Amino acid sequence: MPKMPDIIPITDLRQDAAGALDRVRRSREPVVITQRGRAAAVMLSMEAYELGEREREILRILATGEREIAKGKGRELATVFAEAEQMLRDANA
């Protein structure tokens, strides 16, 4: 079962923004900000945000590759793997 996200009402965020930021940094988990009882935003640590952006970039590259293959274009698998490995090394640097 997935872990329930931390939730902070916007009034609590206003009263203790520094504490909320500290909580996000320490837990490295997203915190859902609610307004009038409904989810309004998500707060992430920079590390979590950057990781998500890198993962989305990889997915965009894969989707582009699938479109190219469908059009009869393509690249050597070894080249693709080498680029993917480089991206992963850069992400972990």
Secondary structure as a PSIPRED ss2 file (coil, helix, strand):
# PSIPRED VFORMAT (PSIPRED V4.0)

   1 M C   1.000  0.000  0.000
   2 P C   1.000  0.000  0.000
   3 K C   1.000  0.000  0.000
   4 M C   1.000  0.000  0.000
   5 P C   1.000  0.000  0.000
   6 D E   0.000  0.000  1.000
   7 I E   0.000  0.000  1.000
   8 I E   0.000  0.000  1.000
   9 P E   0.000  0.000  1.000
  10 I H   0.000  1.000  0.000
  11 T H   0.000  1.000  0.000
  12 D H   0.000  1.000  0.000
  13 L H   0.000  1.000  0.000
  14 R H   0.000  1.000  0.000
  15 Q H   0.000  1.000  0.000
  16 D C   1.000  0.000  0.000
  17 A H   0.000  1.000  0.000
  18 A H   0.000  1.000  0.000
  19 G H   0.000  1.000  0.000
  20 A H   0.000  1.000  0.000
  21 L H   0.000  1.000  0.000
  22 D H   0.000  1.000  0.000
  23 R H   0.000  1.000  0.000
  24 V H   0.000  1.000  0.000
  25 R H   0.000  1.000  0.000
  26 R H   0.000  1.000  0.000
  27 S H   0.000  1.000  0.000
  28 R C   1.000  0.000  0.000
  29 E C   1.000  0.000  0.000
  30 P C   1.000  0.000  0.000
  31 V E   0.000  0.000  1.000
  32 V E   0.000  0.000  1.000
  33 I E   0.000  0.000  1.000
  34 T E   0.000  0.000  1.000
  35 Q E   0.000  0.000  1.000
  36 R C   1.000  0.000  0.000
  37 G C   1.000  0.000  0.000
  38 R E   0.000  0.000  1.000
  39 A E   0.000  0.000  1.000
  40 A E   0.000  0.000  1.000
  41 A E   0.000  0.000  1.000
  42 V E   0.000  0.000  1.000
  43 M E   0.000  0.000  1.000
  44 L C   1.000  0.000  0.000
  45 S C   1.000  0.000  0.000
  46 M H   0.000  1.000  0.000
  47 E H   0.000  1.000  0.000
  48 A H   0.000  1.000  0.000
  49 Y H   0.000  1.000  0.000
  50 E H   0.000  1.000  0.000
  51 L H   0.000  1.000  0.000
  52 G H   0.000  1.000  0.000
  53 E H   0.000  1.000  0.000
  54 R H   0.000  1.000  0.000
  55 E H   0.000  1.000  0.000
  56 R H   0.000  1.000  0.000
  57 E H   0.000  1.000  0.000
  58 I H   0.000  1.000  0.000
  59 L H   0.000  1.000  0.000
  60 R H   0.000  1.000  0.000
  61 I H   0.000  1.000  0.000
  62 L H   0.000  1.000  0.000
  63 A H   0.000  1.000  0.000
  64 T H   0.000  1.000  0.000
  65 G H   0.000  1.000  0.000
  66 E H   0.000  1.000  0.000
  67 R H   0.000  1.000  0.000
  68 E H   0.000  1.000  0.000
  69 I H   0.000  1.000  0.000
  70 A H   0.000  1.000  0.000
  71 K C   1.000  0.000  0.000
  72 G C   1.000  0.000  0.000
  73 K C   1.000  0.000  0.000
  74 G C   1.000  0.000  0.000
  75 R C   1.000  0.000  0.000
  76 E C   1.000  0.000  0.000
  77 L H   0.000  1.000  0.000
  78 A H   0.000  1.000  0.000
  79 T H   0.000  1.000  0.000
  80 V H   0.000  1.000  0.000
  81 F H   0.000  1.000  0.000
  82 A H   0.000  1.000  0.000
  83 E H   0.000  1.000  0.000
  84 A H   0.000  1.000  0.000
  85 E H   0.000  1.000  0.000
  86 Q H   0.000  1.000  0.000
  87 M H   0.000  1.000  0.000
  88 L H   0.000  1.000  0.000
  89 R H   0.000  1.000  0.000
  90 D H   0.000  1.000  0.000
  91 A H   0.000  1.000  0.000
  92 N H   0.000  1.000  0.000
  93 A C   1.000  0.000  0.000
